[in-house]
Amino acid sequence: MPALAIATDLSDDAHALVRLVEARHSCRGFLPTPVPRATIDTMLTIAQGAASWCNSQPWEVIVTEGEATNRFRDKLYAFATNQNWADQGNRPERPDFPFPARYVGIYKDRQRKTGWALYQAVGVAHGDRAGSGRQMLENFRLFGAPHVMIITTEEDLGTYGAIDCGGYVAHVLLAAQSLGLATIPQAALAGVADFVRDWFAIPKHRKIVCAISFGYADPEHPANSFRTTREKLENVVRYVG
Ligand SMILES: Cc1cc2nc3c(=O)[nH]c(=O)nc-3n(C[C@H](O)[C@H](O)[C@H](O)COP(=O)(O)O)c2cc1C
């Protein structure tokens, strides 16, 4: 993210938060180095501070370590590469929560801009569908991360349970950043919910919100060489006096 246009007279707390928010970005190329269990525990303990409606704390998390990550990665990648992703009339995604119906207008613009930035970074030319497909499939290799977490919510808590999990995800991302870890939230894995559910024996009443692959960033990986931007405040905030 570009430097946030904010006041300079900030408290140390605000400075620390701004530093973390500005430094965090989605990582799509990890080193294989595992994260110590104590560090993962610290990250997840910080994230437990997330707010939720009625303090219901609907999130539950599965975290892979060691060979369990590789076993999952290998089977997930094999499963995903056998799907016919190119056939738009037969989308293989079967998420527990419906994916966005469409991106139009500014949403389409932002989606395109982010996609192009990624493809340019990894050397996929405009219109190279095979290349963009290969990059998309990297989701299912967990971008080489040594760990993935699967975040689920309770079916009965509905949309607001999923909203609470979104807040939890944001806490995980910033907690990880504060500990020197890199992350990528992934709806892609929610798109193959049945596979993920079977693999980890997740009960039917637990709905898969998303995954987060995490570990240490590979600073040399081209996919990590671009940053996204954000809309100007005046375009998203309406003050009413
Ligand atoms: C709920 C959620 C799901 C996401 N799913 C994916 C995904 O499946 N694959 C991917 O490459 N990025 C995914 N992202 C990452 C977004 O593309 C990224 O957050 C966005 O482009 C902003 O970039 P930044 O995270 O670097 O600031 C997801 C992000 C969120 C919050």
The ligand as a Gaussian input file, in Angstrom:
#p B3LYP/6-31G(d) Opt

LIG

0 1
 C      -11.576000     -12.784000       1.876000
 C      -10.406000     -12.669000       0.917000
 C      -10.203000     -13.661000      -0.021000
 C       -9.120000     -13.593000      -0.891000
 N       -8.905000     -14.624000      -1.782000
 C       -7.795000     -14.628000      -2.543000
 C       -7.478000     -15.758000      -3.342000
 O       -8.195000     -16.760000      -3.371000
 N       -6.336000     -15.728000      -4.072000
 C       -5.498000     -14.641000      -4.066000
 O       -4.474000     -14.668000      -4.768000
 N       -5.772000     -13.550000      -3.302000
 C       -6.875000     -13.530000      -2.531000
 N       -7.134000     -12.465000      -1.697000
 C       -6.171000     -11.367000      -1.622000
 C       -6.668000     -10.097000      -2.296000
 O       -6.522000     -10.215000      -3.682000
 C       -5.860000      -8.905000      -1.742000
 O       -6.110000      -8.770000      -0.360000
 C       -6.214000      -7.602000      -2.435000
 O       -5.860000      -7.642000      -3.785000
 C       -5.503000      -6.425000      -1.766000
 O       -4.112000      -6.609000      -1.804000
 P       -3.221000      -6.690000      -0.498000
 O       -3.733000      -7.797000       0.360000
 O       -1.819000      -6.955000      -1.003000
 O       -3.339000      -5.364000       0.215000
 C       -8.238000     -12.491000      -0.842000
 C       -8.456000     -11.482000       0.106000
 C       -9.518000     -11.566000       0.981000
 C       -9.698000     -10.489000       2.024000

